[in-house]
């Protein structure tokens, strides 16, 4: 069914994540559409979209993400990317790649990060970008994020040198903040000039569809959403015999005689995906029944 599963969308430039959801909802004529992990309008790349009741599975998707980013040094902006107003602009032609390499390790591992003032984080129930647009200054809470790896892809010298990097990180990491803070450490200023999300929630850019691709496939009648459980392969699975599977789908707890991780995919003996279960003391508890057995 067109209305069930996931879509690995390649978000276009200058579209909000909400814009993409609205467009997919209209193309599929479907009310229940959601996304995993907001992308800024100026960013492109992987935006996982959940269709129909697969929206209930968004919380179980893997959290790790990967990006290709271009950082421009010598410039600071209000939004920490080129979409904002320039705060300072100072040529730094003497800056070397060796200097950049010497400080980049400070951004790997568990790091403390102050999100950009123009971001969707809420303070006292209000979005930071709304407060920033009203000219209000608030204290943005520091958060701890994980950056697994940063690899340098390219370096372009000039008055305002640019650094291309590949970044693998955990959920909640702001690449704009890394660009800003790198410029601060180098005492040059820095801002994000381009961003592509190459991986998100288990989806990869190489397998993504643009909105034009989606529309063409729908017109040709060949669009098939990604099966719900395919996006959950990072979770272990258990298979239940017919009687136990039916009881589990009815909300009953099932005793297990073997150890499995706490959160698992649940199947019946015909390999039909039933939903998500939670194991507690060798008892499998229904956490989310996706496909009940009648």
C-alpha positions, -999 to 999 in steps of 0.1 A, spaced: 0 0 0 12 35 -9 2 47 25 24 25 47 61 25 52 90 50 48 102 73 21 139 83 19 135 118 6 163 140 -7 152 174 7 156 203 -18 174 235 -10 152 263 5 125 239 16 116 234 52 111 199 65 74 209 71 72 220 34 84 185 24 59 167 46 31 189 32 41 181 -4 43 144 2 10 144 20 -6 161 -11 11 138 -36 1 107 -18 -33 121 -7 -24 110 28 -30 127 61 -6 108 83 29 118 72 58 127 95 96 131 93 126 121 114 151 148 121 145 184 110 168 198 83 174 236 80 159 251 48 195 258 34 205 222 39 198 194 15 199 156 17 183 128 36 150 135 53 133 102 64 96 104 59 71 81 76 38 73 58 6 62 74 9 42 106 46 40 101 47 74 118 43 54 150 77 39 143 97 71 140 108 70 176 125 36 171 147 47 141 185 48 148 197 82 158 231 85 141 236 110 112 263 120 87 269 152 68 291 168 43 296 204 53 315 234 40 328 259 66 338 294 55 363 310 78 367 347 84 329 353 86 304 353 115 267 356 109 236 358 131 224 324 121 258 307 119 252 300 82 251 322 51 214 328 54 220 352 83 232 388 85 270 392 86 282 402 121 320 403 113 340 398 82 378 397 84 400 382 57 423 355 70 444 345 39 473 335 62 453 307 79 468 273 70 452 239 68 477 227 94 463 252 119 428 239 112 439 203 116 455 210 149 421 221 165 396 198 148 401 170 173 385 192 199 352 187 181 353 149 183 339 127 210 314 140 236 314 177 233 294 205 249 276 227 223 255 258 225 228 255 197 225 284 173 202 312 184 182 306 152 171 270 159 140 251 168 150 244 204 124 257 229 132 279 259 103 285 282 79 271 256 91 293 228 113 285 197 147 301 197 143 313 161 110 331 171 127 348 200 157 358 178 134 373 151 118 394 178 152 407 188 151 390 222 182 376 237 179 345 259 204 322 275 206 291 253 212 259 274 244 240 267 239 205 255 262 175 253 264 158 219 284 131 203 307 136 172 321 102 162 344 114 134 354 144 113 373 139 81 387 167 60 376 164 23 390 196 8 406 229 17 404 261 -5 428 290 3 419 326 0 408 357 20 379 336 32 392 300 31 367 272 29 369 237 45 349 207 33 344 180 60 325 148 65 310 146 100 295 115 116 275 124 147 247 116 171 212 131 172 209 168 183 243 179 169 243 213 152 268 215 123 263 252 123 276 254 158 307 234 149 314 259 121 309 288 145 330 273 173 358 263 149 360 299 138 360 311 174 389 288 183 409 299 153 401 335 161 389 341 126 352 336 128 334 309 110 301 301 95 284 272 76 282 278 38 268 245 26 253 213 42 243 180 28 230 152 51 243 120 37 228 96 63 200 98 88 181 73 108 195 44 88 188 59 54 215 69 29 217 97 3 226 72 -25 192 56 -21 171 87 -17 144 101 -40 138 138 -49 103 151 -49 104 150 -87 114 114 -85 85 106 -62 61 124 -85 74 106 -116 71 72 -98 36 79 -87 25 90 -122 40 58 -136 24 37 -108 57 22 -97 63 39 -63 68 15 -34 75 28 1 102 12 21 88 -16 43 85 -5 79 107 -31 94 135 -25 68 142 8 86 145 -10 119 172 -35 111 194 -21 139 170 -38 163 172 -75 171 141 -96 163 120 -124 178 96 -147 161 65 -159 179 44 -190 172 9 -184 159 -9 -186 193 16 -164 211 17 -139 182 -21 -135 184 -20 -131 222 8 -105 219 -11 -85 194 -41 -84 218 -19 -68 244 -9 -99 264 26 -105 277 45 -135 264 71 -154 284 104 -161 266 130 -186 275 159 -168 259 176 -135 262 172 -107 237 179 -70 238 154 -48 256 137 -34 225 130 -58 196 111 -62 163 84 -88 167 73 -112 139 49 -142 136 61 -175 123 53 -164 87 78 -136 91 51 -109 92 62 -78 111 38 -73 140 54 -44 159 78 -35 186 82 -53 219 100 -46 251 117 -74 271 115 -73 309 126 -102 331 121 -127 302 87 -114 294 79 -98 260 56 -68 265 38 -52 236 52 -17 232 37 -9 198 15 -33 178 19 -23 142 0 -52 124 -26 -68 146 -37 -104 139 -74 -107 135 
